[in-house]
Amino acid sequence: MLDAHNHLQRFSDPDRIIAEMKAVGITGCVVNGTSESDWPQVAELAERHSDFVQPAFGLHPWFAHQRSSNWFGTLTTYLDRFPHASIGECGLDRWVKHPEIDEQILVFLPQLALARERNLPITIHALKAWGPLLDALEKEPPPACGFLLHSFGGTPELVTQLIPLGARFSFSGYFLHPKKSAVLESYRAIPSERLLLETDAPEMLPPEEIISHPLPEERNHPANLPAIAQALAKHLRRPLEELTRSCSYFQKPDR
């Protein structure tokens, strides 16, 4: 079982967290950097746990305005250092007021272009910015190996638009809250080979009854992933084994 998106670098004791993930059957995870400040921590985890951690380096839209003048050069250096890495977390977000969407686009487009040039998977954060995202994907087409829309909260109609572009979609346990139940309709529209599971840990905490590994301060433990998978399988009326079958994002999807 793969946790397709988390932020292990935000835990003070990631070694213990990883041991507890392995104990429940998780065989790997994609650890996403979000800014120049945490890329070194992601790199360190990838080196120390090379059999488990798949690193991803990206500039998140929330931090677009905090970038250095050499952010892109630093990003390419990390990708050179870790040829098996992916790009992300990056994307577009109109839920936040600052930085403005135009500045977010300035850093998102180069990351899309880089992913395509190197044919690297790219993990995209998109919130209330579907129009700008589709425009960006037209201006800078995604890589042939595909891309991941993590914690996808869009409509079934968007699923139909994005699949031909090579999209995969990952589900987080937060969508199991009753107030988010409408999102499940979108996941019913996603073919099983395009669906992945994630925790976004330590964020996106699932409902209390789903939590198998509680943490203080309402932090989400990535070892909650099997419980999330079981709950989603029930909602989608799919066999759990089918839902959790190994389906690596890092394979070229059938378009």
C-alpha distance (Angstrom), angle and dihedral (degrees) to the residues before:
residue distance angle dihedral
M1 . . .
L2 3.79 . .
D3 3.80 126.7 .
A4 3.79 97.1 -145.0
H5 3.79 95.7 -163.4
N6 3.78 134.6 19.3
H7 3.80 142.7 129.5
L8 3.80 105.5 -126.8
Q9 3.78 89.3 163.4
R10 3.82 88.2 74.2
F11 3.81 92.8 64.9
S12 3.80 119.8 90.6
D13 3.82 91.4 -144.6
P14 3.80 107.2 33.8
D15 3.81 93.3 159.0
R16 3.82 90.8 63.4
I17 3.81 90.9 43.8
I18 3.81 90.9 52.8
A19 3.82 91.9 48.8
E20 3.81 89.7 53.0
M21 3.80 90.9 48.0
K22 3.79 91.0 53.1
A23 3.81 90.4 48.1
V24 3.82 91.1 62.8
G25 3.80 94.8 47.1
I26 3.80 103.2 -92.6
T27 3.80 107.9 146.0
G28 3.79 100.8 -172.4
C29 3.76 147.3 -16.6
V30 3.77 142.1 -151.9
V31 3.79 109.7 -121.6
N32 3.79 110.9 -157.2
G33 3.77 125.1 -151.5
T34 3.78 116.7 -152.7
S35 3.81 106.2 -170.3
E36 3.76 143.9 5.3
S37 3.81 88.8 -89.4
D38 3.80 95.9 64.2
W39 3.81 101.8 32.8
P40 3.84 90.6 90.3
Q41 3.82 90.6 55.5
V42 3.81 91.7 50.4
A43 3.80 89.7 49.2
E44 3.80 91.7 50.7
L45 3.81 91.9 51.1
A46 3.81 90.9 48.1
E47 3.79 90.9 53.1
R48 3.80 95.5 45.1
H49 3.81 94.8 43.9
S50 3.79 101.5 29.4
D51 3.82 91.7 151.9
F52 3.81 92.8 56.5
V53 3.81 112.4 22.7
Q54 3.80 120.6 75.0
P55 3.83 105.0 -166.5
A56 3.78 124.7 -140.0
F57 3.79 124.5 -173.4
G58 3.77 122.5 -163.3
L59 3.79 145.2 137.0
H60 3.80 110.3 -111.2
P61 3.82 117.4 -140.4
W62 3.80 91.2 -120.2
F63 3.80 89.3 63.5
A64 3.80 99.7 39.6
H65 3.81 91.6 110.6
Q66 3.82 92.4 52.5
R67 3.79 95.9 58.9
S68 3.77 122.5 123.6
S69 3.78 123.0 -124.7
N70 3.82 89.0 -103.4
W71 3.81 99.1 43.2
F72 3.79 93.8 120.7
G73 3.79 93.1 49.9
T74 3.80 90.0 49.9
L75 3.79 90.2 49.9
T76 3.80 92.6 52.7
T77 3.80 89.6 48.3
Y78 3.80 90.7 58.1
L79 3.78 91.2 46.9
D80 3.81 89.9 51.0
R81 3.79 89.5 49.9
F82 3.82 92.6 49.3
P83 3.83 106.9 34.4
H84 3.81 90.8 177.1
A85 3.82 92.3 56.3
S86 3.77 126.0 108.5
I87 3.80 131.0 -141.4
G88 3.77 120.3 -103.6
E89 2.83 176.4 176.5
C90 3.77 93.3 24.9
G91 3.78 136.3 122.2
L92 3.79 144.8 101.4
D93 3.79 132.2 -53.7
R94 3.78 128.8 -178.3
W95 3.80 92.7 174.0
V96 3.81 88.5 82.1
K97 3.80 120.1 66.6
H98 3.79 95.4 -149.1
P99 2.95 132.9 77.1
E100 3.77 94.2 33.1
I101 3.78 119.9 -124.0
D102 3.82 93.3 -106.9
E103 3.80 90.7 60.5
Q104 3.79 91.1 45.8
I105 3.80 89.6 53.7
L106 3.81 89.9 53.0
V107 3.80 90.5 63.7
F108 3.81 98.6 32.9
L109 3.80 97.9 56.9
P110 3.83 95.3 55.7
Q111 3.80 89.9 50.1
L112 3.80 91.0 51.5
A113 3.80 90.3 49.2
L114 3.80 91.5 48.7
A115 3.80 91.5 50.3
R116 3.79 90.5 52.0
E117 3.81 94.4 45.4
R118 3.81 92.3 51.2
N119 3.82 94.8 31.8
L120 3.79 91.0 -126.4
P121 3.80 124.1 154.7
I122 3.79 113.0 -107.0
T123 3.81 126.8 -153.3
I124 3.79 112.8 -144.8
H125 3.78 129.7 -158.0
A126 3.81 110.9 -157.3
L127 3.80 123.6 174.1
K128 3.80 124.0 166.4
A129 3.81 87.5 -23.3
W130 3.80 105.7 95.7
G131 3.80 95.5 129.7
P132 3.81 93.4 51.9
L133 3.80 89.7 44.2
L134 3.79 93.4 54.7
D135 3.80 89.5 46.5
A136 3.81 90.2 51.1
L137 3.81 92.2 49.4
E138 3.79 89.1 52.4
K139 3.79 92.6 49.1
E140 3.82 94.5 44.0
P141 3.82 108.6 22.3
P142 3.81 115.0 -142.9
P143 3.83 122.8 -107.8
A144 3.78 120.9 -80.1
C145 3.81 89.7 -116.0
G146 3.81 90.0 63.4
F147 3.76 136.7 -121.8
L148 3.79 138.6 -103.5
L149 3.79 125.9 -126.7
H150 3.76 99.8 -156.7
S151 3.82 121.1 -149.6
F152 3.77 86.7 3.8
G153 3.79 110.4 -154.9
G154 3.79 100.5 170.5
T155 3.78 131.5 116.7
P156 3.81 129.4 -87.2
E157 3.81 87.0 -108.0
L158 3.81 89.8 59.1
V159 3.79 89.6 51.0
T160 3.80 88.1 58.1
Q161 3.81 91.5 49.6
L162 3.79 96.0 46.3
I163 3.80 102.3 44.1
P164 3.84 94.5 72.0
L165 3.82 88.1 54.3
G166 3.82 91.1 59.4
A167 3.80 99.9 -97.1
R168 3.75 126.8 164.9
F169 3.79 121.5 -170.6
S170 3.79 129.6 -145.8
F171 3.79 125.3 -154.6
S172 3.79 122.6 -143.7
G173 3.79 125.7 -160.9
Y174 3.79 92.7 -117.0
F175 3.81 87.9 78.3
L176 3.81 88.8 66.0
H177 3.80 89.7 75.0
P178 3.83 109.7 107.1
K179 3.80 91.9 -121.3
K180 3.82 88.5 62.0
S181 3.80 97.0 46.2
A182 3.82 93.4 114.6
V183 3.81 88.9 67.9
L184 3.79 89.8 66.0
E185 3.81 88.5 72.2
S186 3.79 88.5 65.9
Y187 3.80 91.8 51.9
R188 3.79 90.3 52.3
A189 3.82 86.5 59.3
I190 3.82 94.2 52.7
P191 3.83 116.3 95.2
S192 3.80 111.6 -121.0
E193 3.81 92.1 -116.8
R194 3.81 89.7 59.3
L195 3.82 96.6 47.3
L196 3.79 124.2 96.2
L197 3.79 135.0 173.9
E198 3.77 127.0 -126.9
T199 3.78 140.9 167.1
D200 3.84 102.3 -157.5
A201 3.80 82.0 -149.3
P202 2.93 131.7 -140.4
E203 3.82 84.2 26.6
M204 3.85 132.3 53.8
L205 3.80 97.4 48.2
P206 3.84 112.5 -159.1
P207 3.82 122.9 -133.0
E208 3.78 115.9 -65.9
E209 3.80 94.1 -108.5
I210 3.83 90.2 56.9
I211 3.80 96.0 50.7
S212 3.80 112.6 106.0
H213 3.81 96.2 167.9
P214 3.82 111.0 39.9
L215 3.78 120.1 -162.4
P216 3.80 131.1 -170.3
E217 3.80 121.7 -94.0
E218 3.82 93.2 27.1
R219 3.78 92.6 -73.4
N220 3.77 118.0 160.6
H221 3.80 117.7 -121.8
P222 3.84 114.0 -146.8
A223 3.81 88.6 -137.9
N224 3.82 85.7 74.5
L225 3.82 86.7 78.3
P226 3.84 98.0 96.9
A227 3.82 90.7 51.0
I228 3.81 89.4 49.1
A229 3.80 90.2 50.3
Q230 3.79 91.8 50.6
A231 3.81 92.4 50.0
L232 3.80 93.0 47.2
A233 3.80 92.1 48.7
K234 3.78 88.9 54.5
H235 3.80 92.6 49.8
L236 3.80 92.8 47.0
R237 3.82 92.8 41.6
R238 3.77 90.7 -128.7
P239 3.81 127.0 136.6
L240 3.79 110.2 -95.9
E241 3.80 90.9 -131.5
E242 3.79 91.0 56.6
L243 3.79 91.9 48.9
T244 3.78 94.8 49.4
R245 3.79 97.6 39.0
S246 3.79 111.3 129.6
C247 3.78 107.1 -87.8
S248 3.77 109.9 160.5
Y249 3.76 116.8 -149.7
F250 3.77 86.9 -150.2
Q251 3.76 92.5 76.6
K252 3.77 125.6 88.9
P253 3.81 108.5 -99.1
D254 3.79 122.2 -131.3
R255 3.78 103.2 -107.2
